[in-house]
């Protein structure tokens, strides 16, 4: 029995429809990954700027006997932990792996690559951690220099998750860009 001409056209149309739907789904997935990557890059840049600013503030506090605005280095970190910024880690550590101040999380037992770059290379270091599908965070380490000598490193780890509240300032920015 020969298939009718109409049934062949139905099969062709169904096959093309299936290919079109698969292409749309795959393109949406790729587009989502590109947007997520771009958002992570923006959040990483903001985290680096924040930590570099904190390191500069700590350098001024370390030079001054009264700190910054009357705050000593430990109080500077505590002021940030009291803000709306969610830190997974926030601490200052010396080159001999002695914690100066731990405001959030815990200091590592050994110096990792990021801490070595900040302490001995005198450069900031930023690393994104976690899987593409899971919880991701950015770990930023910056040197804290006093009178030109790198004396400690500031480490902060911030989540890269999108804000959970739509009405928050960052949520508004993300939703309307």
C-alpha positions as CSV (number, residue, x, y, z in Angstrom):
1,X,0.0,0.0,0.0
2,X,1.4,3.4,-1.0
3,X,1.4,6.3,1.5
4,X,-0.8,9.1,0.3
5,X,0.7,12.4,-0.8
6,X,-1.0,14.2,2.1
7,X,0.6,11.9,4.8
8,X,4.1,12.5,3.4
9,X,3.5,16.2,3.7
10,X,2.2,15.8,7.2
11,X,5.4,13.8,8.2
12,X,7.6,16.5,6.6
13,X,5.8,19.3,8.4
14,X,6.0,17.4,11.7
15,X,9.7,16.8,11.3
16,X,10.4,20.4,10.5
17,X,8.3,21.5,13.4
18,X,10.2,19.2,15.7
19,X,13.6,20.5,14.4
20,X,12.4,24.1,14.8
21,X,11.3,23.5,18.4
22,X,14.6,21.8,19.3
23,X,16.5,24.7,17.7
24,X,14.5,27.3,19.7
25,X,15.1,25.4,23.0
26,X,18.8,25.0,22.4
27,X,19.1,28.7,21.4
28,X,17.3,29.7,24.6
29,X,19.7,27.7,26.6
30,X,22.8,29.2,25.0
31,X,21.3,32.7,25.4
32,X,20.6,32.0,29.1
33,X,24.3,30.9,29.6
34,X,25.6,34.0,27.8
35,X,23.4,36.3,30.0
36,X,24.4,34.5,33.1
37,X,28.1,34.7,32.2
38,X,27.8,38.5,31.5
39,X,26.0,39.0,34.9
40,X,28.7,37.1,36.7
41,X,31.4,39.2,35.0
42,X,29.6,42.4,36.1
43,X,29.2,41.1,39.7
44,X,32.9,40.0,39.8
45,X,34.0,43.5,38.6
46,X,31.9,45.1,41.3
47,X,33.3,42.7,44.0
48,X,36.9,43.6,42.9
49,X,36.1,47.3,43.1
50,X,34.6,46.9,46.5
51,X,37.5,44.9,47.9
52,X,40.1,47.3,46.4
53,X,38.2,50.1,48.1
54,X,38.1,48.3,51.4
55,X,41.9,47.6,51.1
56,X,42.5,51.3,50.6
57,X,40.3,52.1,53.5
58,X,42.3,49.6,55.7
59,X,45.6,51.1,54.6
60,X,44.5,54.5,55.8
61,X,43.2,53.0,59.0
62,X,46.5,51.2,59.6
63,X,48.5,54.4,59.0
64,X,46.4,56.5,61.3
65,X,46.5,55.9,65.1
66,X,42.7,56.7,65.2
67,X,41.8,54.6,62.1
68,X,39.3,55.8,59.5
69,X,36.7,58.1,61.1
70,X,37.8,56.7,64.5
71,X,37.5,53.0,63.3
72,X,40.4,50.6,63.6
73,X,40.9,47.9,60.8
74,X,38.8,45.3,62.6
75,X,36.0,47.8,63.1
76,X,36.2,48.7,59.4
77,X,35.5,45.1,58.4
78,X,32.7,44.8,61.0
79,X,31.1,47.9,59.5
80,X,30.9,46.1,56.2
81,X,29.5,42.9,57.7
82,X,26.8,45.0,59.3
83,X,25.8,46.3,55.9
84,X,23.4,44.6,53.4
85,X,26.3,42.9,51.6
86,X,26.3,39.1,52.1
87,X,29.9,37.9,52.7
88,X,30.7,34.2,52.8
89,X,34.2,35.1,53.9
90,X,35.8,38.4,55.1
91,X,39.1,38.4,56.8
92,X,42.6,39.9,57.0
93,X,45.6,37.6,57.2
94,X,49.4,38.2,57.4
95,X,52.1,36.6,55.3
96,X,52.9,34.1,58.1
97,X,49.3,32.9,57.9
98,X,48.2,34.6,61.1
99,X,44.6,36.1,61.0
100,X,44.5,39.7,62.0
101,X,40.7,40.0,61.9
102,X,38.0,37.5,60.8
103,X,34.6,39.2,60.3
104,X,32.9,36.3,58.3
105,X,33.8,32.7,57.5
106,X,37.2,31.4,58.6
107,X,40.8,32.0,57.6
108,X,42.5,29.1,55.7
109,X,45.1,26.9,57.5
110,X,47.6,27.3,54.6
111,X,48.1,30.2,52.2
112,X,46.3,29.4,48.9
113,X,47.3,30.8,45.5
114,X,45.1,33.9,45.8
115,X,46.6,34.9,49.2
116,X,50.1,34.3,47.9
117,X,49.4,36.6,44.9
118,X,48.2,39.4,47.2
119,X,50.8,39.0,49.9
120,X,53.9,38.4,47.8
121,X,52.9,39.6,44.3
122,X,51.2,42.7,45.7
123,X,48.3,42.3,43.2
124,X,44.6,41.7,43.6
125,X,43.3,38.2,42.7
126,X,39.7,37.3,41.8
127,X,38.5,33.7,41.3
128,X,35.0,32.5,40.5
129,X,34.1,29.3,42.4
130,X,31.4,26.7,42.0
131,X,29.7,24.9,39.1
132,X,27.8,26.6,36.3
133,X,24.5,24.9,37.5
134,X,25.1,25.3,41.3
135,X,25.8,28.1,43.7
136,X,28.7,30.3,42.5
137,X,30.7,32.8,44.4
138,X,33.6,35.2,43.6
139,X,36.6,35.2,45.9
140,X,38.6,38.4,45.8
141,X,42.0,38.9,47.6
142,X,43.7,42.2,47.7
143,X,47.0,43.3,49.3
144,X,46.9,45.7,52.3
145,X,50.0,47.8,52.2
146,X,51.2,50.1,54.9
147,X,53.8,52.7,53.9
148,X,54.6,50.8,50.7
149,X,55.1,47.4,52.4
150,X,52.6,44.6,51.8
151,X,51.8,43.6,55.3
152,X,48.6,41.7,55.0
153,X,45.9,40.4,52.6
154,X,42.2,41.1,52.6
155,X,40.0,38.3,51.5
156,X,36.3,38.5,50.7
157,X,34.0,35.9,49.2
158,X,30.7,37.0,47.8
159,X,27.9,35.0,46.3
160,X,27.2,35.6,42.6
161,X,23.5,34.6,43.0
162,X,20.9,37.1,41.6
163,X,19.0,39.1,44.2
164,X,16.0,37.2,45.6
165,X,13.9,40.3,46.1
166,X,12.7,42.0,43.0
167,X,12.3,45.4,44.6
168,X,15.9,45.6,45.9
169,X,18.1,48.2,44.2
170,X,20.2,45.5,42.5
171,X,17.1,43.6,41.6
172,X,15.6,46.7,40.0
173,X,18.9,47.2,38.0
174,X,19.0,43.6,36.9
175,X,15.4,43.5,35.8
176,X,15.5,46.7,33.9
177,X,18.8,46.6,32.0
